Amino acid sequence: PSGWLDSSGVSTVLASLIDSRIPSDFVRFSGLRAHHAERLRLLLPPENLKDRQNQAPPLGLLLDALCQHPGLSAGGYMIRAPRWDERVTIDSLSWEDPQATQSLGAPYAHVIGDGTWDRIASTLGISAYRVPDECEAVASLDAHRGAGWWIWWD
């Protein structure tokens, strides 16, 4: 039913992660971690857990990866009422991985072609899905995490 994100409590779980305070039916979020993923797993309907951002892995699989890997966080968006297509979607991951320092400055084609992406995808349990549109090594993911990967599906 219309408004299910609010009535189910999903909006409350994501409220502190929303990137903009301008009210809208489309809102981006970032910093989704394991404890958020565990709560969302209980609140989201099975149909939404199958949702994918284009060729990204399904939402349910990405929530599972978040629960299994403490150094992983996610970003995405929420489509809210009054739109008919209410949902939560993950389109990016940030994964703390000290091995990323070996690939700092490496072009995307190198990261995808040299086996690095295969290692990342296998570790996170998402190797059965299409490679991301971007995968970049970063020296510091945020103020609390070191080197890692920023991964994004368009």
C-alpha positions in Angstrom: 0.0 0.0 0.0 1.1 3.6 -0.6 3.2 4.8 2.3 4.5 1.4 3.3 8.1 2.7 3.8 6.8 4.9 6.5 4.3 2.6 8.1 6.8 -0.4 8.1 9.5 1.6 9.9 12.0 1.5 6.9 12.0 5.3 6.7 12.9 5.5 10.4 15.9 3.1 9.9 17.2 5.3 7.1 16.4 8.7 8.5 19.8 9.5 10.0 21.5 8.3 6.8 19.7 10.6 4.3 22.0 13.0 2.5 19.6 15.9 2.0 17.1 17.4 4.4 14.9 18.7 1.5 11.7 16.7 1.5 11.3 14.7 -1.6 9.9 11.4 -2.9 13.5 10.6 -4.0 16.1 10.7 -1.3 19.7 9.4 -1.3 21.3 7.8 1.7 24.9 6.8 2.6 26.6 5.1 5.5 24.3 2.0 5.6 26.1 -0.5 7.9 25.4 -4.0 9.2 23.1 -2.9 12.1 20.9 -1.0 9.6 21.0 -4.0 7.2 19.8 -6.4 9.9 16.8 -4.2 10.7 16.0 -3.6 7.0 16.1 -7.4 6.3 13.2 -7.8 8.8 11.2 -4.8 7.5 11.4 -5.0 3.8 9.0 -7.2 1.8 10.5 -10.0 -0.3 9.7 -8.2 -3.5 11.9 -5.3 -2.5 14.8 -7.6 -1.5 14.9 -8.7 -5.2 15.2 -5.1 -6.4 18.4 -4.3 -8.3 19.9 -1.0 -9.5 20.2 -2.0 -13.2 22.8 -4.8 -13.2 23.9 -4.6 -9.5 23.3 -7.5 -7.2 19.9 -7.8 -5.6 19.2 -5.7 -2.5 18.8 -8.8 -0.3 22.3 -10.1 -1.3 23.9 -6.7 -0.7 22.2 -6.5 2.8 23.6 -10.0 3.5 27.1 -8.8 2.5 26.8 -5.8 4.8 25.9 -8.1 7.7 28.8 -10.4 7.0 31.5 -7.8 6.4 32.0 -5.1 9.2 34.2 -2.9 7.0 31.5 -2.6 4.3 29.0 0.3 4.0 26.5 1.1 1.3 24.7 4.0 -0.3 21.6 4.2 -2.4 18.2 5.8 -2.6 14.7 5.5 -1.3 11.7 6.2 -3.5 8.8 7.3 -1.3 5.0 7.9 -1.6 3.2 9.3 -3.4 5.2 7.6 -6.2 3.8 4.2 -7.1 7.2 2.5 -7.2 8.2 2.9 -3.5 11.4 1.0 -2.7 14.9 1.0 -1.2 17.8 0.4 -3.6 21.6 0.1 -3.0 23.8 1.4 -5.8 27.2 1.7 -4.2 29.4 0.0 -1.7 32.5 1.2 0.3 34.6 -1.6 1.6 37.6 -1.1 3.8 40.4 -3.2 2.4 44.1 -2.6 3.1 45.0 -4.3 -0.2 43.4 -1.3 -2.0 46.6 0.7 -1.5 48.2 -1.5 -4.1 45.8 -0.1 -6.7 45.7 3.6 -5.8 45.5 5.5 -9.1 45.0 2.4 -11.2 42.5 2.9 -14.0 39.1 1.1 -13.8 40.1 -1.3 -16.7 43.1 -2.4 -14.7 41.1 -3.1 -11.5 38.6 -5.1 -13.4 41.1 -6.9 -15.7 43.8 -7.9 -13.2 41.8 -10.1 -11.0 41.2 -7.5 -8.3 37.5 -7.2 -8.9 37.2 -11.0 -8.9 38.8 -11.1 -5.5 36.5 -8.3 -4.1 33.4 -9.8 -5.6 34.2 -13.3 -4.4 34.9 -12.1 -0.8 31.7 -10.1 -0.7 29.6 -13.0 -2.3 28.5 -11.0 -5.3 30.7 -12.6 -8.1 27.6 -14.0 -10.0 26.6 -10.4 -11.0 27.9 -7.9 -13.5 31.0 -5.9 -12.8 30.2 -2.4 -11.4 30.3 0.7 -13.5 33.0 2.1 -11.3 35.5 0.5 -8.9 38.1 2.8 -7.4 40.8 2.3 -4.8 40.8 5.2 -2.2 43.4 6.0 0.4 40.8 6.7 3.1 37.1 5.8 3.0 36.1 8.3 5.7 37.4 9.7 9.0 37.2 6.3 10.7 38.2 3.9 8.0 41.4 3.5 6.0 42.1 2.4 2.5 39.4 0.6 0.5 37.2 0.4 -2.5 34.4 2.6 -3.7 32.1 0.5 -5.9 29.2 1.9 -7.9 26.5 0.5 -10.3 24.8 3.1 -12.6 
